[in-house]
């Protein structure tokens, strides 16, 4: 069940980013074409494009956590023995969980504040607060991914990636 939910979340993130970027690109392309062919653009399109790209980037940050693709400085950590490496990985993951948890918590507070002010997205003419839901959503998604990583590190038999040595073709796999 847990693995199925994880794969569903993976798929939702991947599809959301692809759809957001594709729609933004198509909308941007239509803006360029309409500007040069008929001298007209939709005034709401630019704000919507920027919003879609921001949403895609925030969701993409969660994908990067899932794929362990964020930049990390681990030159010293790679030199540690496996037990110390595990402790360092848990401390780093814990600090990241605190950060993304705060991002989620403060993001919700900001969205609530925006909803209470009645501000509107100027050119789209909708309430502004739904546009900012990307912040707490990304905080929640990244926190989930980091908790998954912490769980992985706590499992018996965990081996740091830097210490894993897969045999090459020349070395043979026997």
Protein Blocks (a to p, Z undefined) as FASTA:
>chain_A
ZZmmmmmmmmmmmmmmmmmmmmmmmmmmmmmmmmmmnopacfklmmmmmmmmmmmmmmmm
mmmmmnopaccdfklmmmpcfklmmmmmmmmmmmmmmmmmmmmmmmmmmmmmmmmnopac
fklopafklmmmmmmmmmmmmmmmmmmmmmmmmpghiacfklpccddfknopZZ
